Amino acid sequence: MKKWKFDKISLQLPTGAIPATGEIELSYKGEVKVCIQCSHFVPASMSRLSATGQDTKSGVTFQIPQGVIVRSSSDGSMTIKPLKTMIFYPVKDKNPIRIEHHLKNIKCYGFGSTRYGGSDVHLQPYPNLDINLVEPGQINAVLTIESSSGYPSTSVALADESCAILSMVNRCPIGWVMKEAFNASGEAIETHLQEVNKNFPILSPMTSFDSPSMIEFVEKSYQGYSSNLVSFGLNVLIDYYCRSHTETTAEVKYLFASIFMESFKFNWAANISGYQPQTKANGLIKGFKANPSDAHMQSFEQLLVGACNHIGFPAVVSSGGAPGTFSFIDDRNCIFHSGLSSAHQHGHPSSWPHIKTELESIFDQIDNILLRLVGYVGEYFPVSYHGHYAPKKIP
């Protein structure tokens, strides 16, 4: 996809510095590869190294703070996997007003633009790209953050926060693999590369595939996301949420959805509820009591219902034979303790006809939880394994 060549490179190995030449390459799926040519053989090693280099003709330089040699040959050639790569361009004006983030695992069309987090934010696909032909993991869209008065320091994390919300919207992990900063004259100032190895197809986003809808969704959710990010561990919740949708085995989907619920109720109990944590001898929390004098700790279901009611999602505990809101708990326990769903214990030859209904239910409940946590108000598309694709609305 993109390549930079350097005729003067210094590799900093544990044994000392080695001169070399080479190039940095970014593939269309976000793989970052550094191909090096030295004067002698250097054995492949998992030992950390660093590297700096320059193209003496153009003045472009690079830095690799950490990397490892993953392949080496007797002719002195080698391949390095960098953990992070920074490329710098020789321009006088180094004040960025626009930063473009090249995204993978997203499908969108059209141009979407809005403003939040103190900056103008745009989302658009690559030109002349047919989103129906996009491969899983392909870099195919650009998230641009800009400000005519200069890139505000408070916006440094804005791209990562936007990617987290876009991941939620698309029910799939989305991240940037290349970040390019530009000055007011449109000159490139620096490029940052980070490899993202997660390659997933987008199957059922919360909104349509058009960029205006997606970026509007992010704008509506940004303030609530920022407010609840720490207390509810939102990035972890979104990661579990995406994994529950990208996994292909029903039981594994169910496990990640259940872990989402575990994490959600734990963060509420530990950070918001005021309940008293009860610890084991090794200091790990084993549960919570609503009051120190209570004889018993709160059950998983009680904590989950309390957390849901706190954020405005009505829920009740099962009682006296009457079912509660969360019917997924029985199957969750079966899968956790036996590796199989309850359908197998009941003698059914296949678990899918039973578990798909439970998956729809728990996904719908998680959608309600997440959308309330980020403060989103409006329509969204639920997940359906029965062909019901009508939008729902929050609240």
ABEGO torsion letter per residue (X at the ends): XBBBBBABBBBBBAAEBBBBBEBBBBBAAGBBBBBBBBABBBBBBABBBBBBBBBAAAGBBBBBABBBBABBBAAGBBBBBBABBBBBBBBABABBABBBBBBBGBBBBEBBBBBBGGBBBBBBBBBGBBAAABBBGBBABBBBBBBAAEBBAAAAAAAAAAAAAAAAAAGBBBBBABBBBBBAAGBBABBBBBBBABBBBBABBABBABAAAAAAAAAAAAAAAAAAAAAAGAAAAAAAAAAAAABABAAAAAAAAAAAAAAAAAAAAAAAAGBBBBBBAAGBBAEBBABAABABBBBAAAAAAAAAAAAGBBBBBBBGGBBBABAAAAAAAAAAAAGBBAAAAAGBABAAAAAAAAAAAAAAAAAAAAAAAAGBBEBBBBBBAAGBABBBBOX
